[in-house]
């Protein structure tokens, strides 16, 4: 095997290993959550956004004490059924169950690190 052929084979091997490691890292970041919890508030915005990677993004206004400055909670949705439920709940009080995934390498999975897994509309 010539030297240039050997360098090419090593390069392809390194490239394949790098892609495999990146894929494993992405899978781990999307399937292992850093934290889980719930947030309650009024659903203000919910839309599908993005130029190339369309993602569902939204924001709720967290309920707070009277006179306090309201806080926003921005989130992403990957599940189409949850996206349909949230679209129907725009303007209503909701309780969102989320999983926080830190270190996701691209915004093609969502613009935030908070991914909504369940939505409950409050009366």
Beta strands, then each sheet from edge to edge (+ up, - down):
strand 1: 35-49
strand 2: 55-62
strand 3: 71-77
strand 4: 93-100
strand 5: 114-121
sheet 1: 1+ 2- 3+ 5+ 4- 1+
end
